[in-house]
Amino acid sequence: MLNRLLPPPTHPLTSITLPTPTVSHLPNGARLHLLANAAQPVLRLQVVLPAGKYQEPAPGLAQLTARLLTEGTATRTARQIADEVAFYGASLDCEAGLDHATLTLYCLARHLPTLLPLVQEVLAAPTFPEPELLQMKTRISQNMRVERQKTSFRASEEFNRQLFGEDSPYGRSFNEASFATITADQLRAFHAAAYGPAGAEIFLSGDVADYAAGVAEVLGQWPATEAAALPAVAPTRTSYPTGLVAVPVEGSIQASVRVGRRWPALSEAQTPELLLLVKVLGGYFGSRLMKNIREDKGYTYGIHASVVAREQAAALVIGTDVNGDRAEATRQEIAYELERLQTELLDEDELETVKNYTLGKLMGETATVFEQADKYRHIMLHGLRPDYDQQLVRQTRAATAADLQALARTYLSPADMLTVVAGGA
């Protein structure tokens, strides 16, 4: 008889197996990645292009170009595009990140053939109408003025500027005066240079079995562009300042603290152990930083540590918001926790807890076909080995307290950290 007073047995995660996508090359040079799962009659189409902040010749150009793709094409106005997408209960948007621009369509699978011509036209023939451009520039500038009043935004902005350099797209600050001068002709030139199919990675996931051929046919006719190459990107600096940088924020009684340094790329052999070390430091609710600075000291509602992986550079970032008069004490406690990881071995209970959390979270992030597609896209775009997640499981399980201490001594010295404090005293 089942004893309901006893919890069911648990089994450690020993491996993770993700579906293997089917990859094909379209006639125009784009690559199509298919990840099929017919559990639900929905799908997601994502077109990823090398058209992010890293490639833009002028600050703000990538964001404006991406957002204006759906604001008018050769045969449709912005209203017509929005009405057609809404009529089929779909969503269509495009956003530019640091390294890429991504056009994303969610829809019921049966509506994809009807919506595909719209997607192709949005990608190939946006018109960047002047009224919509003016409205978008005004909206973005207003939002940025609001953001720049926040100590958290100012701290992150200055941290990236110091870490990567003002000449690098990763460190470049928003300049409203320069942004206001961007013209529709500049958007068209950037679109022609960066939105060609030859650089596109197309990810189709969900209930795709009956529709993959149609996607290949329609997006395979996406015409190639002939345009001048984008200008060379300034290299991201390899050295960076350490110590404290203060950013005054008038009238602020809150301080935002950012502590970190440049970090090894995800392709490095010790990445699983390094990610585990960051989890111990500040990567989950029971982490060292949370227990010390939130639970014991009461300085903050939350503090986190994470690895921010860009394609050209990665960084360790520790971030929190505190009362201004607690900023210096918070800095000292962060340094204390960094030093403690170098001088004291983790006990087995803590190490096992962090391993279980890490592996459980990994499993939770692959529950749906869209999450599996996200994992695959991340591995592919960062140039990681195909069995990256399997290796992550193996090395996480095998990591010892001595392994993490050795890595802490190499990468977590307080003397190697850059600290930015925005606001406060």
C-alpha positions in Angstrom: 0.0 0.0 0.0 1.3 3.5 -0.8 2.4 5.4 2.2 1.5 9.1 1.5 3.5 10.3 4.5 6.7 9.5 2.7 7.8 11.7 -0.2 8.5 10.0 -3.5 12.2 9.1 -4.2 14.3 11.6 -6.1 16.9 10.7 -8.7 19.9 12.9 -9.6 20.0 14.3 -13.1 22.7 12.4 -14.9 22.2 13.6 -18.5 20.0 15.9 -20.6 18.9 15.2 -24.1 17.5 17.9 -26.4 15.9 17.2 -29.7 18.2 17.5 -32.7 17.0 20.1 -35.2 16.9 19.6 -38.9 19.0 22.2 -40.7 18.7 23.2 -44.4 20.1 25.9 -46.6 17.7 28.0 -48.6 18.6 29.2 -52.1 19.2 32.8 -51.0 21.8 31.8 -48.3 19.6 31.7 -45.2 19.6 28.7 -43.0 16.4 27.1 -41.7 16.5 25.3 -38.4 13.4 23.1 -37.7 12.5 21.8 -34.2 9.2 19.9 -34.4 6.8 19.1 -31.6 3.1 18.6 -32.4 1.9 18.6 -28.8 0.1 21.9 -29.4 -1.1 23.4 -32.7 1.1 26.5 -32.3 4.5 27.5 -33.6 7.1 30.2 -33.4 9.1 31.6 -36.3 12.2 33.6 -35.5 14.5 35.2 -38.0 17.8 36.2 -36.4 20.1 38.7 -38.3 23.5 40.2 -37.6 21.8 43.6 -37.2 22.2 44.5 -33.5 23.9 47.3 -31.6 27.3 45.7 -32.3 26.9 46.2 -36.1 25.3 49.6 -36.2 27.4 52.5 -37.7 25.5 55.1 -35.6 24.1 54.8 -32.1 20.4 53.9 -32.0 20.3 52.8 -35.7 19.8 49.1 -35.0 16.9 49.7 -32.5 15.1 52.1 -34.8 15.5 49.9 -37.9 14.2 46.8 -36.0 11.2 48.6 -34.5 10.2 50.3 -37.7 10.1 47.1 -39.8 6.4 46.6 -38.9 5.5 50.3 -39.4 5.0 50.2 -43.1 6.0 48.2 -46.2 5.7 48.5 -49.9 2.1 47.4 -49.9 0.9 47.7 -46.3 0.6 50.6 -43.8 1.4 50.1 -40.2 -2.3 49.9 -39.4 -2.8 47.2 -42.0 0.0 45.1 -40.7 -1.3 45.3 -37.2 -4.8 44.5 -38.2 -3.8 41.5 -40.2 -1.7 40.1 -37.4 -4.4 40.7 -34.9 -7.1 39.1 -37.1 -5.3 35.8 -36.9 -4.6 36.0 -33.2 -0.9 36.2 -33.8 1.9 38.4 -32.6 4.7 39.9 -34.7 7.5 42.1 -33.5 11.2 42.8 -34.1 13.8 43.9 -31.5 17.5 44.6 -31.8 19.8 43.3 -29.1 23.5 43.8 -28.6 24.5 41.3 -31.3 21.4 40.5 -33.4 18.0 41.7 -34.5 15.3 39.1 -34.1 11.9 39.1 -35.9 9.5 36.8 -34.0 6.1 35.5 -35.1 3.8 33.4 -32.8 0.7 32.0 -34.4 -1.6 29.0 -34.6 0.1 26.6 -37.0 -2.8 26.6 -39.5 -2.4 30.4 -40.0 1.3 30.3 -40.9 0.8 30.0 -44.7 -1.4 33.1 -44.7 1.0 35.1 -42.6 4.2 34.1 -44.3 4.0 36.6 -47.2 3.5 39.4 -44.6 6.7 38.2 -42.8 8.7 38.1 -46.0 7.5 41.6 -47.0 8.3 43.0 -43.5 11.8 41.6 -43.8 12.5 42.6 -47.4 10.5 45.7 -48.1 10.0 48.1 -45.1 9.6 51.7 -46.2 10.5 53.5 -42.9 7.9 56.2 -43.3 8.8 59.6 -41.9 5.8 60.1 -39.6 6.4 56.7 -37.9 10.2 57.4 -37.7 9.6 60.7 -35.9 7.1 59.2 -33.5 9.4 56.3 -32.7 12.4 58.6 -32.1 10.3 60.7 -29.8 9.0 57.7 -27.9 12.5 56.2 -27.4 14.0 59.5 -26.4 11.3 60.1 -23.8 11.7 56.5 -22.4 15.5 57.0 -22.2 15.0 60.3 -20.2 12.9 58.4 -17.7 15.4 55.6 -17.5 18.4 57.9 -17.0 16.7 59.2 -13.8 17.1 55.8 -12.3 20.2 54.9 -10.4 20.0 51.3 -11.6 20.2 52.4 -15.2 23.0 54.9 -14.6 25.1 52.3 -12.7 24.7 49.7 -15.5 25.4 52.3 -18.2 28.7 53.5 -16.5 29.7 49.9 -15.6 29.5 48.9 -19.3 31.3 52.0 -20.5 34.2 51.4 -18.1 34.3 47.7 -18.8 34.1 47.7 -22.6 35.1 51.2 -23.6 33.1 54.1 -25.1 34.3 53.2 -28.6 32.8 49.6 -28.3 29.1 49.1 -29.1 28.9 47.2 -25.7 30.0 50.3 -23.8 28.6 53.2 -25.9 26.1 55.4 -24.0 22.9 56.7 -25.5 23.3 60.1 -27.0 20.0 61.9 -27.5 21.3 64.6 -29.7 23.0 62.2 -32.1 19.9 59.9 -32.0 17.6 62.8 -33.0 19.6 63.3 -36.3 19.1 59.7 -37.6 17.3 59.8 -41.0 15.1 57.4 -42.9 17.9 57.1 -45.5 20.3 55.9 -42.8 17.7 53.2 -41.8 17.3 52.1 -45.4 21.1 51.9 -45.9 21.5 49.9 -42.6 18.6 47.6 -43.6 20.2 47.0 -47.0 23.5 46.1 -45.5 22.4 44.1 -42.5 19.0 42.5 -43.3 20.1 40.3 -46.2 19.1 36.7 -46.2 22.7 35.5 -46.6 23.3 36.3 -42.9 19.9 35.0 -41.6 19.3 32.1 -39.2 15.6 31.1 -39.3 14.3 29.0 -36.4 10.9 27.3 -36.8 9.7 25.4 -33.8 6.4 23.8 -32.6 3.8 22.1 -34.8 5.9 22.6 -38.0 5.6 19.2 -39.8 3.1 20.4 -42.4 4.5 23.9 -42.8 8.3 23.6 -43.1 8.2 23.3 -46.9 6.1 26.4 -47.2 8.5 28.4 -45.0 11.5 27.2 -47.1 9.6 28.2 -50.3 8.4 31.7 -49.2 11.5 32.8 -47.2 13.7 31.2 -49.8 12.4 33.9 -52.2 13.5 36.7 -49.8 15.6 38.6 -52.2 19.3 39.2 -51.5 20.4 42.8 -51.1 23.3 44.6 -52.8 24.7 47.2 -50.5 28.0 48.5 -49.1 29.4 46.5 -46.3 29.0 47.8 -42.8 31.9 49.8 -41.3 34.5 47.9 -39.2 33.6 47.7 -35.5 36.0 49.2 -33.0 37.5 46.3 -31.0 36.3 45.8 -27.5 39.1 46.7 -25.1 40.9 43.9 -23.4 41.9 45.8 -20.3 39.6 47.7 -18.0 39.8 49.8 -14.9 39.4 48.4 -11.4 38.5 50.2 -8.1 35.6 52.5 -7.5 33.7 54.8 -9.9 31.1 57.1 -8.4 28.2 58.4 -10.5 26.4 61.4 -8.9 22.6 61.3 -9.3 21.1 64.6 -8.0 18.4 64.1 -5.4 18.8 60.4 -5.1 18.7 58.8 -1.7 19.1 55.3 -3.2 22.4 53.9 -4.5 22.8 51.2 -7.2 25.9 49.1 -6.9 27.5 47.2 -9.8 30.6 45.1 -9.2 32.3 42.8 -11.7 34.9 42.2 -14.3 35.5 40.7 -17.8 34.9 37.0 -17.8 36.0 33.9 -19.8 33.9 33.1 -22.9 31.2 30.4 -22.6 33.3 28.3 -25.0 36.0 27.9 -22.3 36.5 24.3 -21.0 35.8 25.4 -17.3 32.6 27.2 -18.0 30.3 24.7 -16.1 32.4 25.1 -13.0 32.6 28.9 -13.4 28.8 29.1 -13.7 28.4 27.0 -10.6 30.8 29.2 -8.7 28.7 32.3 -9.7 25.6 30.5 -8.6 27.2 29.9 -5.1 28.1 33.6 -4.9 24.8 35.2 -6.0 22.9 33.2 -8.6 19.9 32.0 -6.6 17.9 32.9 -3.5 20.0 30.9 -1.1 23.3 32.3 -2.4 26.1 33.8 -0.2 25.3 37.4 -1.2 21.6 37.0 -0.5 22.1 35.4 2.9 24.6 38.0 3.9 23.4 41.3 2.4 19.7 40.7 2.4 18.9 38.2 5.2 21.6 39.1 7.7 22.2 42.8 7.1 18.9 43.8 5.7 20.6 46.2 3.2 18.6 45.3 0.2 15.5 43.4 -1.1 17.7 41.5 -3.5 21.3 41.1 -4.9 22.4 38.9 -7.7 25.5 37.7 -9.5 25.4 36.5 -13.1 27.5 36.0 -16.2 26.3 38.2 -19.1 27.5 36.5 -22.3 27.8 38.6 -25.4 29.2 37.2 -28.6 32.4 39.2 -28.5 32.9 39.5 -24.7 31.5 38.2 -21.4 31.3 39.8 -18.0 30.6 38.9 -14.4 28.0 41.4 -12.9 27.0 41.7 -9.3 24.1 44.1 -8.9 21.9 45.5 -6.1 20.1 48.6 -5.0 20.5 49.9 -1.4 19.9 53.0 0.7 22.6 55.5 -0.2 24.2 55.4 3.3 24.6 51.6 3.0 26.5 51.6 -0.3 30.0 51.5 1.2 29.0 48.8 3.7 27.5 46.8 0.8 30.8 47.1 -1.1 32.7 45.7 1.8 30.4 42.8 2.3 30.6 41.9 -1.4 34.4 41.9 -1.1 34.2 39.8 2.1 32.1 37.1 0.2 34.6 37.1 -2.7 37.5 36.6 -0.3 35.6 33.9 1.6 35.2 31.8 -1.6 39.0 32.0 -2.0 39.9 31.1 1.5 37.2 28.6 2.7 36.1 25.4 1.1 32.4 25.0 0.5 30.8 22.3 2.7 29.3 19.4 1.0 25.7 20.3 1.8 26.0 23.7 0.3 27.7 22.4 -2.8 25.1 19.7 -3.3 22.3 22.2 -2.9 23.7 24.5 -5.5 24.3 21.6 -7.9 20.8 20.4 -7.5 19.4 23.9 -8.1 21.6 24.4 -11.2 20.6 21.1 -12.7 16.9 21.5 -11.8 16.8 24.9 -13.4 18.4 23.5 -16.5 15.7 20.9 -16.7 13.0 23.5 -16.1 14.3 25.6 -19.0 13.8 22.8 -21.5 10.2 21.9 -20.7 8.6 23.3 -23.9 9.6 23.1 -27.5 10.1 26.9 -27.5 12.5 26.7 -24.6 14.3 23.9 -26.3 14.6 26.1 -29.4 16.0 28.9 -27.2 18.7 26.5 -25.9 19.6 25.4 -29.4 19.7 29.0 -30.7 21.9 30.1 -27.8 24.4 27.2 -28.5 24.4 27.9 -32.2 24.8 31.7 -32.1 27.6 31.5 -29.5 29.5 28.9 -31.4 29.4 26.3 -28.6 29.9 22.6 -29.0 26.6 20.7 -29.9 26.8 18.8 -26.6 27.3 21.9 -24.5 24.3 21.1 -22.2 25.3 17.5 -21.8 28.8 18.6 -20.8 27.3 21.2 -18.5 25.5 18.4 -16.6 28.6 16.2 -16.4 31.0 18.8 -15.2 28.5 20.3 -12.8 28.0 16.9 -11.2 31.7 16.2 -11.0 32.8 19.7 -9.6 34.4 19.6 -6.2 34.8 22.3 -3.5 38.5 22.4 -4.3 37.8 23.1 -8.0 35.6 26.0 -7.1 38.1 27.4 -4.7 40.8 27.3 -7.3 38.6 29.2 -9.8 37.7 31.7 -7.1 41.3 32.4 -6.5 41.8 33.0 -10.2 38.7 35.0 -11.0 37.2 36.5 -7.9 39.9 38.6 -6.3 38.3 41.9 -5.1 41.4 43.7 -6.4 40.4 42.7 -10.0 36.9 44.1 -9.7 35.4 47.2 -11.1 32.8 48.9 -8.8 30.3 51.5 -10.0 28.1 53.2 -7.4 25.4 55.5 -8.8 23.5 57.8 -6.5 23.6 57.9 -2.7 26.2 59.9 -0.8 
